[in-house]
Amino acid sequence: MTIEPTAELRAKRRRGRGDGSPSVSKRVVNYSQLRNPFPTMSVFSDDEIANMHQTALRILQELGVKVLLPEARKIFAKGGARVDEDSQMVYIGRDMVEAAVASAPKSINCMAGARTRDIKMELGCLSFQPGAGCPHATDLERGRRPGTGRDFRELTQITHHFDVFQMVSPLVEPQDIPTHVRHYFTTEAQLTLTDKFPFIFSRGTPQVMDSFEMLKDFRGLADADFEANPHCYTIINTNSPRTLDIPMAQGLIDFARHGQMPIVTPFTLMGAMAPITVAGAITLSHAEVLASITLNQLVRAGAPICYGTFTSNVDMKSGAPALGTPTHFQASLAAGQLARFLGLPWRSAAGSAANLNDVQAANENQLGLWGCLLAGASIIIHSAGWLEGGLSLSYEKLITDVEVLNMIAELCAGKSAQQDEIGFETAISEVDPSGHFFATTQTMERYNTEFYEPVVHDYANFGTWTERGAKDASTRATAVWKDILAADKRPDLDGARVEALRAFIEKRTAEGGAPPES
């Protein structure tokens, strides 16, 4: 028996389904405070995880970490570490590490530009960030190119548009902006184009202090209010194996002193800068995180800090990073076990090594993403848009990946099975055997709101899809991001604060800015 939907439902299906027309959905969603609904998965036994932790402590105590910043070595020495100034090696006792882990907060309140955008960082919570740190941008209309200020601003606006991104990321490197004033540009863009939790680059104390000053003044925060809770975050990448460079060590110190949140993320590729095995690579990564947490907590016990990892394998034929592999998945699971062992909120990552937004890119990103989800990550970075192992950020991939993130956010809400949902009176009893449910009371009440409304997926049949031009997902995604930029929606801003922000930038630029430290 063929069931024909009502004319009203047929019309609804035609609207907003990949043909570029706006959706008239009445659904109201809130993806701002997600909790991970999936049970965590393990790759190693509890005994093996405990042994990996003990081995990491042994690495720090017996082999040590090379710390390039003299101030950081002094802080370690004052805290009880053995320091060899000639070699710049720091040997950290397990008692120091254990004290640091004990003082690091297990739950962190992150303050955005609007209270509705605030997020909590703890085990069980879930936040997404788009791809970050790419030297190139790419889209179907303008091609692949070095990242520019225009790209940074456009991608920040796209990030702001989608509620499933709770945090802003350093999307692309705006290489047309000189390095001594680039931090003014990136901070101003985030403050004026979005009210989500912002990112600050750690490229030396002068740049960090400038950025803190801009943020405090723009938000109207006294020093004490700013330091009471984190209002921004940074990424601290150790130089694996076992090296902490000058700007990263300085970032750990500066952010601790001012109560802001660093996310410590060793970038370890198995077989290159880390052992070729999952267990070996994650143990090394764990040791580097522990060293960084120790430095941060020696500066200020109780300062907010987030455990992090980015570990995958290389392609042994070329040496290039390989992402979204089974090994990448297993590494995320292992990192999650160690983060839970410590009890700290933690960051993991998805991403793709594909060169364009194709099926390989989708497969890799989704497998990497599910590794993070089943590992219980609190923050998932590079969840959308990343190509070429981080060398480029794709506008179209950002949109097509958002589709998956939105669906995951829908799963975070769960489902109810109360009487209204079961619908005995409003659905089941209204339909005779062999009938249909298109016109039941329950369907008519809910057809505008019950199901997820896609951003770029097209559910039309082949004939309708062909009539619309047979557009693939990347082509439809181009229309989506262009519509977002054309709408140019921004948060409500205080004009006086915007003027003050720009006056500060003009003044500091005239004074010579602040070159990055290395």
N, C-alpha and C positions, 0 to 999 in steps of 0.2 A: 504494500500500500504506500503510495506517495503522499507525504504530508506537505501541504503548501503553507508557508508562514503567512501571517497577516501582512497587509500592505505596509502597515506601520513598522513592523519588524524588518521587512525587506528594505525599506528606506533607511532604517537605522544601520543595517549592515553595509549599505553603500557609502555611508558617510565616514570620512576619516580613516579609510582603509587603504592607505598607500597611494591615493590618487592626488595627493597634495592639498585636498580640501581639509578645512579644520574640523576637528572632532567636536561633536556636541554632547559628549559624555557628561553625565551629571555625577559621576563618581568623585568622591572626595577621599584622597589618600594621604597618609602621613608616614613618610619614610625617615623621619628625623631621629627617632629613638628606637633603633632596631635591636633585637636580641636574637642570637643565633639559635634556631630551633633544632639543629641537627646534633645528634649524639656524637661526642668526639670519638675519633678512631686512632688506634695506636699501630705503630709499625714495629716497635721494640717492646720487650717485657719491662716491667717496673724495675727489676734487678739490673737490666742492661742500661736503662736510663740513669739509675743511681750510679752505676759504674762510669758512664759517660761524664756525669757531673764531677765525680771524684777525679777522673782523668783531667778534666778541664782545670780543676784546682791545682793538680800536680803540674800542669803546663805553666800556670802562672807563678807557682812557687819555685819550680826547678829550672824552667827554660826562660821564663820572663817575657816581658813585652817591651819592644823598643818604643820609647816615648820621646818625640822630637822637641816638644815644648819645654824649655827649662822650668817655667812656672809650674807646670804639671808635675815634673819630677820632684820639685820641692814639696808640693802638696802630698805626693805619695810618700816621700821620705818622712815628712812630719807625722803622717798617719801610721808609720811603722814599717813601711816597705824598705827593702834593701835596694839601693840605687847605685849603679856604676856610671858615674858621669862621663867617663872616657868613652864608653860604648853606648851610652844613653839607654841602657837596659834597666828595667824596673822589675824587681822580683817581689810578688805580692803574696803574703801569707794567707792561708785559708781563713784565719780568724778575721782578718780585715774584710775579706770578701763576704763572709757570712754576716758580719755586722752591717755591711752596706745593703745586702739583700733584705735584711730584717728591717732596716729603716726606710727603704724605698716604699712609697705608698702602693697599696694594692688596688685602690680605686681613685680615679682622678677626674675632677670636674673641670671640663674644658669650656671656657667662656667665649662664645662667638660674639658677633656684632649685634645680634638680637637674641633675647632670652629664648625664643622658640627654636633657635639654632644651636643652643648649648648641647654638648654631648658628654656622655660619661664613658671613661676608659676603664674597663675592668674585664676580667674573664667573664664570658657570656654575652657581653655587649658586642655590637657589630657596626662598623663604619666602613664606608667605601671611599676611595680616592681614585681619580683618573690617573692615567700614565703620567710620569714625571721625569724631569731632567733630560729631555731629549734634545739633542743638538739640531735636529731637523723637524720640520712640519711637512705634512703632505695632504693633499686633497685632490679630487678628480678634476677640478677646474684649473688649479694653479700649479699642480704637480709637486714634486719633492723639492724642498728648498731649505737653506739654512734658516733656523728659527729667527723670527723678528719680533719687535715690540708689538706690531699689529697682531701677529699670531698669538702672543701671550695674552693680549687683551681679549681677543675673540674667544679663545679657548677658556679663559676665565669666565666670560659671559655664558658660554655653553654649560660649563660646570655649574654655575649659579642656577641655571634654568632647571636642572634636574635635581629633585629633592633627594634622590638616592645617593647623591654625593654629599656627604655631611661635612667634608673638609676640602679646602682648596689645596692644590698641589703645585709645585714648580713645573708646570706643564712642559714648556719648551724654554730653551735658553735664548733670550732675545739678543742675538749677537750684533745687531745694528745699534745697540745702546752701549756706550763705553763702560768698561768694567768699574770705573771709579764712581759712576752715578747710576749704575744698573739697579742697585738695591733700592734707590729712590723710586725708580720706575715700577719695579715689580711690587713694592709695598703699596704705592699709591694706587696701582691698578686693582689690587685685592681689596683695599679699603673702600674704594669708590664704586666698584662693579659688583661686589657681593658682600653679604653680611655673614658669611660662613666662617668657620674656624680657619685662620690664615696661617701661611707658611712664611718663615723668615730664614733666609740663607745664613749659614755660619761660615763667613769668609773673613774672619778677623773681628776683633773687638770694635774698632771704629764703625764698621758697617752695621754690626749687631746693635750697638748703642744708638746709632741713627734710627734704625728701624724700630727699636723699642720706643724711642722718643716720639716718632711719628704715630705709632699705634696708641700710646698713652694719651697723647693730646687729642687725637681724632676720636677716641672713645670717651674722653673726659674722665680719665682715671688718675687718681692720686697714686703716688708710688706704692703706698701700702696696699691699696686695692689691686693694683697691677700684680704685686708679688704674692697676694693671698691665694690666687688661683691662676693657672696658665691661661693666657689670652692668645697664645700663638705656639707654634711648634717648629722644630727643625729636624733635619735628618743628619745623623752622625754616621758616616761611613768609615769604618776602620780600613786600613790598608793591609789586607791579608797577604801573607801570614804575619800576624803578631806585630803590627806596627800601628801606632797612633800618631798621625801627623800634626802639624802645628795648628791649622785652622780648626780641625776637628776637636783636638784637645781643648783649644781655647773656647770652642762652642760649648762643650760640656761644662766648663767652668762658668762662662758668662750666663748660660741659661740656668744653672743651679743658683747662682748668686741672686738672680732676679725672679726666681720661682716659675720659670717657663719650662716647657716640656720638650726635651730632646728624645727622638726615637733612634736608638742605637741599632745600626744595621750593617753588620759585616756583609760584604758582597763576595761570597766565596763560590767559585766555580770548581767543581770536582774535577781533578786531573790537571788543573792549572794552578791556581793559587790556594788550593786546598787538597787534602788527600782524595783519592779517586773513589773512595767508598762513602756511602751516606753516613755511616757511623763516624768515620774519621773527620769528614768535612763538618758535620754538625757539632762534633766535640770541639773542634778548633773555633768555629763560629761562637759557640757558647762561651769559651774561654775569653774571647775578645769582647763579648758583651759584658761579661762579669768584670773585666778590667775597667771598662768604660763606666759601668754602674758604680764601681768602687770610687773612681775619681770624682764623679758627680756627687756622690753622697759624702765624701770627705770634705767637699766644699761646703755643702749644706745638707745635713741629715734631714730626710723627709722631703727633699726636693722632688718634684714630679719627674719621672723618667719611664720610658716605655722600652721593654725588651723587643728586639727585632732580629730578623734574619732574612737574607735573600740567598738561597743556595739552590743551584741546579748543576747540571753537568755540561761539559763542552762536547761538541762534536769532535771526536778524536781524529777524524779525517782532515778537518780544517782548523781546529782550535777555536771555532766560533761558539758563542753561548747557544745552548739548546734549551728552550723553555717549553713548558707544558708537556714534559715527558713523564713517564712513570717514575723516574728517579727524582724529578722535581716534586712530584706528588709525595713521594715517600719522605723527602727532606722536609717538606712542610709538616707532615705528621710528626716527625721526630722533634722538630723545633717546638711544635705545640706541646708535646709531652714535657719537654724541658721547661717551657714557660709555666705550665701548670705545676711542675715540680717546685718552681720558685714561688708560684702564686701571683705572678705579675701580669698586667695587661701586655699584649704583644702584637707586633705587626708582622704580617707576611705579605706575599706578593704573587700576582698572576703574571700575565704578559705573554708575548709571542715572539718567535724568531722569524716569522714569515715576512716576506718583503712587500706584500700588499694585502689588502683586506679580502682574503679569499677563504676557502674552507679550511686550509691549514691554519690560518690565523684564528678562526673561530674555534677549531678543535683544541689548539694549544691553550688559548686563553681560558676556555671552559674547563679543561682538565686541571690547569693550574689553579683556577678559581675554586673548584671543588676540593682540591687538596687543602686550600686555606680554610674553607668552610668546615670540612670534616676534622681539621686540626684544631678548630676552635679559636681562630685568629680574632682579635679584637678590632684590628684595623687591616684592611686589605688594600694595598696600594697597587698601582699599575693594573687596576681591575678593568680598565677600558681605554682603548685607543693605542696601546703600545705595539709597535712593529719593530722588526729588525733587532730584536734583543735590546730595545731601548734607544736605538739610533734615530728613530722617527716616531712622531705622534700623528696618527691619521684622524682627520675630522670625521670621515665616514665610519671608521672603526669605533671611534668614541660613541657614535650614535647606535651602531648595531650592537655593541657590547652593553650599552645602557639597557637595551631590551631585556637581556638576560638578568642584569642586576635588578631591574624592576620586578621581574618574575620571582627572583629570590626574595626580594623585600615583601612581596605578596605572601610567600610561604612563611615568612617570619610572623605574620599576623595570626596564622593558624585558622581554624574553623570552629564554628559552634554547631551543636546538634540539639538546640532547644526546640520547643514545639513549633515556633515560627519557622525554623529552618527545615524541620521535618515536613511540615505542611500537610498534615492529615486533612484538616478542614479546608485549607485554601488551595490545595493542589490535588492530592491523591484522590480524595473523595469526589472531586469535580469531574474526573475523567473516566469515561466508560472504558471497558476492555477494548483494546486495539485503537483507542483514541490518541490524542496528542495534547501536549501541555503548553502550547504556544499562547493560548488565551486564558489560562487559569488566573485566578486572583493573585496568586503568588508570583507568577511570571510577569503579569502586567505591573505589579508593584515594584519588581526588582530588575526588569530587563535593562534598564539604563545604568544600573549600579552593581550588579552581581558579579560580572566577569571582568577580568583584566582587559584594559583597552591598550592595544599595542601602539608603540611609537613608530615603528618602521615595518614591522611584519605585515604582510598582505594576505588576508584570508580569502580573497576573492577566488572564484573558480577560474579555470584556464581561459575560458572565453572572455570573461570580464577583464581579467588581467591583460589579455592580448589587446582588447579594445582600448585599454588605458595606455598602451604603448609598450607592453611587455618589459617593464622596468625591473631590473634586479635590485637587490637590497641596497647595494652601495649607491646606486643612482637615486633611490628613494631617500637614502640617508643624506645625500647632498641637499635635497630639497628641505629636509628637516632642519639641518644646521643653518642653512641660509635664512629660513623663516625665523629661527631664534634670533639671529643677529639683526634681521630687519626689524623685529619687534622691539629690540633694544630695551628690554625691561631691566631696571636697576632698583636697588633698595632705596627707600626714602632717605635722603641725606640732609644734614644740617649745612646750609650754604656757608655759614660763617666758619665752620670747621673745615670744609673743603678749601676755602680760601686760605685759612691758616696753614693747612697742610701744604698747599702749593707755594705759599710764601716761604715756609721752612725749606722746601726743596730748592727753591730759587736761591735762597741765602746760602745753603750748604754747597750748592753747585758752584756759586760764585767764589766760595772759599776754597774750592778745589776738590770737593767731594771726599771720598774715602776709598783709596785703592784697596783691593783685597789683599789679605796677608797670605803668605805661602811658606 
